[in-house]
Amino acid sequence: MGRGVQEVEKGIEESVRSSKSLCLIMDQIASLTYQINHIATVAKEKAATTSEMTSNISQITDVVHATSRGASETAAASSQLSREAEHLQQLVSQLKL
């Protein structure tokens, strides 16, 4: 009977150790879950920031293209104005003669 009691006590000790180990594992799982959730939140924030930056860059590109078109149109208008000024000078010089 003493042997049976020893076996039961040994079983209880093993159960207590197993229970403690399971508690440690559960704590580690909770910590990992928190870290994974934190990483997921940060990843979502980074994705939103990246999307916003992409949108801003796209808008800047549109402004640059519009400015470039405006500059080209201004250059063309200046060239036309210069030709018209030369033509006017020719007309005025003909009037003086």
C-alpha contacts under 8 A as a table, 3 or more apart, distances in Angstrom:
res1	aa1	res2	aa2	distance
1	M	4	G	5.06
1	M	5	V	6.40
2	G	5	V	5.13
2	G	6	Q	6.27
3	R	6	Q	5.03
3	R	7	E	6.21
4	G	7	E	5.02
4	G	8	V	6.22
5	V	8	V	5.08
5	V	9	E	6.11
6	Q	9	E	5.03
6	Q	10	K	5.98
7	E	10	K	5.01
7	E	11	G	6.07
8	V	11	G	4.94
8	V	12	I	6.13
9	E	12	I	5.00
9	E	13	E	6.18
10	K	13	E	5.08
10	K	14	E	6.20
11	G	14	E	5.07
11	G	15	S	6.12
12	I	15	S	4.96
12	I	16	V	6.15
13	E	16	V	5.10
13	E	17	R	6.21
14	E	17	R	5.07
14	E	18	S	5.97
15	S	18	S	4.96
15	S	19	S	5.95
16	V	19	S	5.00
16	V	20	K	6.18
17	R	20	K	5.10
17	R	21	S	6.09
18	S	21	S	5.00
18	S	22	L	6.04
19	S	22	L	5.05
19	S	23	C	6.18
20	K	23	C	5.04
20	K	24	L	6.29
21	S	24	L	5.08
21	S	25	I	6.16
22	L	25	I	4.94
22	L	26	M	6.06
23	C	26	M	5.01
23	C	27	D	6.16
24	L	27	D	5.05
24	L	28	Q	6.21
25	I	28	Q	5.05
25	I	29	I	6.12
26	M	29	I	4.97
26	M	30	A	6.14
27	D	30	A	5.08
27	D	31	S	6.19
28	Q	31	S	5.00
28	Q	32	L	6.09
29	I	32	L	5.04
29	I	33	T	5.99
30	A	33	T	5.03
30	A	34	Y	6.21
31	S	34	Y	5.14
31	S	35	Q	6.25
32	L	35	Q	4.99
32	L	36	I	6.01
33	T	36	I	5.09
33	T	37	N	6.08
34	Y	37	N	5.15
34	Y	38	H	6.09
35	Q	38	H	4.99
35	Q	39	I	6.11
36	I	39	I	5.06
36	I	40	A	6.10
37	N	40	A	5.00
37	N	41	T	6.14
38	H	41	T	5.08
38	H	42	V	6.18
39	I	42	V	5.11
39	I	43	A	6.00
40	A	43	A	5.01
40	A	44	K	6.20
41	T	44	K	5.16
41	T	45	E	6.27
42	V	45	E	5.02
42	V	46	K	6.08
43	A	46	K	5.02
43	A	47	A	6.08
44	K	47	A	5.02
44	K	48	A	6.16
45	E	48	A	5.08
45	E	49	T	6.13
46	K	49	T	5.00
46	K	50	T	5.98
47	A	50	T	5.01
47	A	51	S	6.04
48	A	51	S	5.05
48	A	52	E	6.15
49	T	52	E	5.05
49	T	53	M	6.09
50	T	53	M	5.01
50	T	54	T	6.08
51	S	54	T	5.06
51	S	55	S	6.21
52	E	55	S	5.05
52	E	56	N	6.17
53	M	56	N	5.00
53	M	57	I	6.06
54	T	57	I	5.10
54	T	58	S	6.10
55	S	58	S	5.03
55	S	59	Q	6.25
56	N	59	Q	5.04
56	N	60	I	6.17
57	I	60	I	4.97
57	I	61	T	6.08
58	S	61	T	5.02
58	S	62	D	6.26
59	Q	62	D	5.04
59	Q	63	V	6.31
60	I	63	V	5.05
60	I	64	V	6.14
61	T	64	V	5.02
61	T	65	H	6.15
62	D	65	H	5.12
62	D	66	A	6.13
63	V	66	A	5.02
63	V	67	T	6.00
64	V	67	T	5.01
64	V	68	S	6.03
65	H	68	S	4.97
65	H	69	R	6.14
66	A	69	R	5.08
66	A	70	G	6.08
67	T	70	G	4.92
67	T	71	A	6.05
68	S	71	A	5.01
68	S	72	S	6.17
69	R	72	S	5.05
69	R	73	E	6.11
70	G	73	E	5.04
70	G	74	T	6.02
71	A	74	T	4.97
71	A	75	A	6.07
72	S	75	A	5.05
72	S	76	A	6.17
73	E	76	A	5.06
73	E	77	A	6.07
74	T	77	A	5.02
74	T	78	S	5.98
75	A	78	S	5.02
75	A	79	S	6.11
76	A	79	S	5.08
76	A	80	Q	6.18
77	A	80	Q	5.01
77	A	81	L	5.99
78	S	81	L	4.95
78	S	82	S	6.02
79	S	82	S	5.05
79	S	83	R	6.29
80	Q	83	R	5.11
80	Q	84	E	6.19
81	L	84	E	5.00
81	L	85	A	6.04
82	S	85	A	5.01
82	S	86	E	6.22
83	R	86	E	5.13
83	R	87	H	6.17
84	E	87	H	4.94
84	E	88	L	6.08
85	A	88	L	4.99
85	A	89	Q	6.15
86	E	89	Q	5.01
86	E	90	Q	6.26
87	H	90	Q	5.08
87	H	91	L	6.29
88	L	91	L	4.98
88	L	92	V	6.11
89	Q	92	V	5.05
89	Q	93	S	6.02
90	Q	93	S	5.09
90	Q	94	Q	6.25
91	L	94	Q	5.16
91	L	95	L	6.45
92	V	95	L	5.09
92	V	96	K	6.58
93	S	96	K	5.26
93	S	97	L	6.64
94	Q	97	L	5.38
